[in-house]
Amino acid sequence: MAKAERRKDNEQHMNDSLKVDQPALEELSSRRHNAFGRSSINIEKAAAGVIDIDARVTGYVIMSCVIAAFGGILFGYDAGITGGVESMHQFAASYFPSTVNAPDTDFYCKYNDLTLAAYSSVMHFTGAVASLPASWFTQHWGRTRSMIIAGVSFVIGAILQAASKDTIAMIFIGRIFWGFGVGFGDHCAFIYTAEMAPPKWRGRLNTIVQCGTITGIVVGSAINIGAYHILWGWRLSLALAAVPGSILLLGGIFLPDTPNSYVERGMYEQGKATLERVRGGRTAETELEYNTIVVANEAIKGLEDPWRCIIRRRNLPQLSLAILNPFFQQWSGVNAISFFAPQIFAGISTFSGGVGPLYAALLVNGVQMVATIVTVFVVDKFGRRSMLLTGSCVGFLADIAVAILFACTVRPGSPSLAFGPSIASIVLIGIYSISFGFGWGPIGWLVPSEIHDLNTRSAGQSITVFVQLMSGAVVTMTFLKMMCSLKYGVFIFFGIWQFLAILYCIFLQPETQGIPIEEAANFVRSHWFWRKVAYPGGVIPATSIPKLTDNPEIKERAEILEMHRNSVRQSVGV
């Protein structure tokens, strides 16, 4: 009974939030035959959740987005410390003794251990699986509660691994908890920042999550260097993972959920209050933005289930890009380089022994971090497709160059390279890492986040996270084995994928630079190849996307909202 009354109150509040005065309604009725003339584009934008307002960027918004970006730092910190921890003698002797006792006579095979590879990859496998229920949980229980799950899981994983006493099962269980944290963290972080950010700042603030990932990698690499000479240093590196986990946990507890999430769950008063708080007060612009969120939420309720809708023919182009982008991102091989950089550089004479490989890993990851930060500021100038293409070309050339260098300079039975080839390999692998930083690293996430219709956006994000983590799991599980079996050919292997990525960018990747998010899905469908996938015979119908305003109720609300927008703008002199 109470639930029914609460639903009735919420519906009444929603109706009240969209009211306009009676003269406006009468004027609207008299002009109904002309309602979808010049203003129909704005009505569609409103019904789709797209608004053209100049919302303020407040310190509260920036702080919220930075804290949410710790969902990306969880993944980055794991990638930054795991390879270094595995190379620490005390840890390896306790859990992977075969890598310690292996004869130091083979440049490629010293760390070829199946259990070690399984330990490295189990987090990715678990994260991929967790990303699927994370979509449902985030939608029905809120973004901040997903943050709490991610933070708690990462803290528990850090405690279990740091406190392990020569029990390999405990460190595996700890990484499984990390996987749950990464699966939920990656999913909720992008959605939270996108919904909290002002519309005109959404792209830039959303890339903070990817910057968080590479920052976590660099910080983890630096911590490994400081902890290397401490007997229990590996425990310190693992235990400090609880810091970003705790920050994300506290953010989930104390930060408000997004206005979109509150409205989606029928909590209209909380949604309106939160929007006013993050926008710096109640203004005409916040009223317009809130009304738009309410109408957009009603539009979604009238549509097909997102998971069914995304596999419809007309959505197959977006689904394909949501799969192919994270696939090529991982099979570029750079994450394997970042993850296992200490093991790779352990065989290079300049960095052999002691802490040297960890410095090399910090160097390679550091230049990738700089490249990623630069990308944030130039991606809207140079375009997604062109930067992906450039990154793939540079990565391909670097892959082949490293393969040739190793083929010509690694002597059979030798554990290291000479000084000159060592320096050259560091430079080439650094270039390889830079190509990822301004290509597949940030843009591999950006493109899938902007090509879906509103109704399929959350499901599409889950699919992207799943493919990214599952591909990463396979690469991580097999990389050391491939390096031992293929030797320098492992770089040719990844070079082949880079070459295929070049062809993909040339022929199949639409350039979405400057395309409004409400038009991006249709723009993708109009691509010379994808139109053949989306439409019978490749012929685009006159009305390629069903209008939300085909629903009479949504149409009425959208028309009223448009009148309300015009009335408010006239009153403030806009």
C-alpha positions, -999 to 999 in steps of 0.1 A, spaced: 0 0 0 28 24 10 46 15 -22 16 24 -43 11 57 -25 48 65 -30 45 57 -67 15 79 -70 33 108 -52 63 104 -76 40 105 -106 23 136 -93 57 152 -87 68 144 -122 36 159 -136 40 190 -115 76 194 -126 65 197 -162 35 220 -157 32 253 -176 6 280 -171 -29 276 -187 -24 303 -214 7 284 -226 -14 252 -228 -41 270 -247 -16 285 -271 -1 250 -275 -34 236 -284 -42 262 -309 -9 256 -327 -10 217 -324 -11 213 -362 22 232 -364 39 217 -334 64 197 -353 76 224 -376 108 243 -369 110 232 -332 107 195 -338 145 190 -336 145 206 -302 116 184 -291 134 153 -302 165 164 -284 145 170 -252 128 136 -254 161 120 -260 178 136 -230 198 161 -251 198 197 -240 213 229 -253 221 248 -221 252 264 -207 254 247 -173 281 258 -149 312 238 -141 314 238 -103 341 225 -80 316 200 -67 312 185 -102 349 183 -107 355 167 -73 327 142 -80 342 132 -114 377 129 -100 365 106 -72 345 85 -97 376 82 -118 391 61 -90 370 34 -107 396 36 -135 425 39 -110 416 5 -96 423 -12 -129 454 9 -135 469 3 -101 466 -34 -106 483 -32 -140 510 -11 -125 520 -32 -95 513 -68 -105 541 -73 -129 566 -56 -105 554 -76 -75 558 -108 -95 594 -99 -101 602 -93 -64 623 -122 -51 604 -127 -18 570 -129 -35 582 -151 -63 600 -175 -40 569 -179 -19 543 -184 -47 561 -190 -80 594 -207 -71 599 -220 -107 605 -184 -119 632 -180 -92 650 -213 -97 648 -211 -135 683 -209 -151 691 -174 -161 701 -183 -196 671 -176 -218 661 -141 -227 625 -150 -235 615 -179 -212 626 -171 -176 590 -161 -165 571 -187 -185 550 -201 -157 514 -212 -161 504 -205 -125 520 -170 -127 500 -163 -159 468 -175 -142 474 -153 -112 479 -123 -135 448 -130 -157 422 -141 -131 414 -105 -123 405 -98 -159 383 -129 -162 364 -121 -131 360 -84 -140 346 -94 -174 320 -116 -158 312 -90 -131 306 -62 -158 274 -79 -170 254 -78 -137 270 -44 -130 248 -30 -158 216 -42 -141 227 -33 -106 238 2 -116 205 9 -134 182 -4 -106 202 4 -74 222 35 -84 257 45 -95 271 52 -61 261 18 -48 281 3 -76 310 24 -64 306 10 -29 307 -26 -43 338 -18 -63 355 -1 -34 347 -28 -9 358 -56 -33 391 -39 -39 398 -33 -2 390 -69 6 412 -81 -22 441 -60 -10 438 -73 25 436 -109 15 467 -107 -8 488 -86 16 480 -108 45 486 -141 27 510 -165 44 525 -186 16 490 -197 6 485 -193 -31 447 -198 -28 444 -166 -8 462 -144 -33 440 -159 -61 409 -152 -40 422 -116 -35 425 -111 -72 390 -124 -78 378 -97 -54 398 -72 -74 381 -84 -105 347 -77 -91 359 -42 -81 372 -35 -116 341 -49 -133 318 -26 -113 342 3 -111 348 5 -149 311 4 -156 298 29 -130 328 54 -134 320 63 -170 283 66 -165 286 86 -133 310 112 -148 289 115 -180 257 121 -160 272 145 -135 292 166 -160 276 196 -178 266 187 -213 293 209 -230 320 194 -207 309 158 -208 336 145 -232 365 161 -215 354 152 -180 346 116 -191 382 111 -202 393 117 -166 385 80 -160 411 69 -186 436 94 -172 429 77 -139 437 43 -153 471 54 -166 478 74 -134 472 42 -115 497 23 -136 524 50 -131 517 53 -93 518 15 -90 551 13 -109 566 40 -86 554 23 -54 571 -10 -66 604 9 -69 601 22 -34 591 -11 -19 616 -33 -38 644 -33 -12 620 -39 17 617 -75 27 579 -73 29 578 -48 1 554 -69 -20 529 -69 8 532 -31 10 525 -27 -28 495 -50 -25 482 -34 7 483 1 -7 457 -10 -33 432 -4 -4 438 33 -7 421 39 -41 395 13 -31 388 32 1 385 65 -17 360 50 -41 341 34 -12 339 67 6 328 84 -26 300 59 -29 289 66 7 291 104 8 286 115 -28 250 118 -41 239 96 -69 234 113 -103 201 132 -110 195 108 -138 197 78 -115 174 93 -89 148 102 -116 152 67 -132 143 51 -98 114 74 -91 132 96 -66 123 130 -82 128 153 -52 163 139 -46 171 142 -83 161 178 -85 179 187 -53 211 170 -64 210 188 -98 207 221 -81 235 213 -58 260 202 -85 251 231 -108 256 257 -80 220 266 -72 185 268 -86 184 287 -119 163 287 -151 190 265 -167 188 238 -139 150 238 -143 153 232 -180 179 205 -174 158 187 -148 127 188 -169 147 173 -198 159 145 -175 123 137 -165 111 136 -201 141 115 -212 133 90 -184 97 87 -195 109 82 -231 131 53 -221 102 36 -202 82 34 -235 110 16 -254 121 -20 -258 144 -36 -233 180 -24 -240 195 -59 -242 169 -69 -268 171 -36 -286 208 -37 -291 208 -69 -311 182 -56 -336 195 -52 -371 194 -14 -370 217 -14 -340 242 -40 -352 266 -13 -365 269 2 -330 271 -32 -314 299 -42 -338 319 -10 -330 313 -16 -292 330 -50 -296 357 -42 -322 371 -11 -305 379 -27 -271 391 -59 -290 417 -40 -310 426 -20 -279 436 -51 -261 451 -70 -290 474 -41 -298 494 -58 -271 504 -27 -252 486 -37 -220 507 -69 -220 538 -47 -223 526 -25 -194 517 -55 -173 548 -75 -178 573 -47 -185 595 -57 -155 598 -93 -168 606 -81 -203 632 -56 -192 648 -81 -168 664 -96 -198 679 -63 -211 713 -57 -198 709 -20 -190 681 -28 -166 689 -64 -156 689 -73 -119 675 -56 -89 653 -26 -93 664 -18 -129 634 -34 -147 610 -15 -124 626 18 -135 621 7 -171 585 -1 -165 580 33 -149 596 50 -178 574 32 -204 542 38 -185 551 74 -177 554 84 -214 521 67 -220 506 88 -193 519 120 -209 505 109 -243 471 102 -227 469 136 -211 478 153 -244 450 133 -261 424 147 -238 431 182 -252 435 174 -289 410 146 -296 382 170 -305 406 189 -329 421 160 -348 393 135 -346 388 99 -333 394 80 -365 426 99 -375 442 95 -341 433 58 -340 448 53 -375 480 72 -365 483 53 -333 479 20 -351 505 29 -378 531 40 -352 524 9 -331 528 -14 -361 561 1 -371 574 0 -335 563 -37 -332 581 -47 -363 612 -27 -353 614 -43 -319 610 -78 -335 639 -70 -360 660 -57 -332 655 -87 -309 660 -111 -339 693 -96 -348 708 -90 -313 695 -117 -289 721 -145 -289 710 -181 -282 715 -189 -245 721 -153 -236 700 -138 -208 704 -102 -219 711 -77 -246 742 -55 -252 741 -19 -241 733 -4 -275 704 -27 -284 691 -23 -248 688 14 -252 672 10 -286 647 -15 -273 637 9 -245 631 37 -270 611 15 -294 589 1 -267 584 36 -253 572 47 -288 550 17 -289 535 28 -255 531 64 -267 511 52 -297 487 35 -274 484 67 -252 472 89 -281 453 61 -299 436 30 -286 440 38 -249 416 67 -244 398 66 -278 391 29 -275 368 39 -246 355 72 -260 341 59 -293 318 32 -278 305 56 -252 292 81 -278 277 59 -306 246 44 -290 210 56 -287 200 66 -253 181 34 -247 210 11 -255 238 31 -240 241 13 -207 239 -22 -223 265 -11 -249 289 1 -221 286 -33 -204 294 -51 -236 325 -28 -242 337 -35 -206 332 -72 -210 351 -74 -243 379 -52 -230 385 -73 -198 380 -107 -215 404 -98 -243 428 -85 -217 425 -118 -198 433 -138 -228 463 -116 -237 476 -116 -201 472 -154 -198 490 -162 -230 516 -134 -233 545 -150 -214 539 -184 -231 538 -167 -265 570 -148 -257 588 -180 -248 574 -199 -278 575 -172 -305 604 -153 -291 608 -121 -311 579 -133 -332 555 -122 -303 560 -86 -315 553 -97 -351 521 -113 -338 509 -81 -322 521 -61 -352 497 -82 -374 468 -71 -351 480 -35 -354 480 -39 -392 444 -53 -391 435 -23 -369 448 0 -396 425 -16 -421 396 -14 -396 402 23 -391 404 30 -428 373 10 -439 350 5 -409 356 32 -383 333 62 -388 347 96 -378 323 108 -350 342 141 -343 318 170 -340 287 148 -343 261 155 -317 255 125 -295 219 124 -304 228 120 -341 258 97 -336 239 64 -339 222 75 -371 255 88 -385 272 54 -378 243 37 -396 248 59 -427 284 48 -431 290 33 -466 296 -2 -451 274 -2 -419 243 9 -439 244 -24 -456 244 -41 -422 217 -19 -407 192 -17 -435 179 -42 -462 198 -36 -494 218 -8 -477 190 17 -485 184 42 -457 146 47 -451 132 81 -450 127 78 -412 156 56 -401 150 60 -364 115 58 -348 107 91 -332 101 91 -294 73 115 -301 54 88 -319 43 79 -284 13 102 -277 22 107 -241 58 114 -248 48 137 -276 26 157 -253 53 160 -227 79 170 -252 56 197 -267 49 211 -232 85 211 -223 94 229 -255 68 256 -247 82 258 -211 118 262 -224 107 291 -247 88 307 -219 117 305 -194 141 319 -220 119 348 -229 115 356 -192 153 358 -187 159 377 -219 176 348 -239 
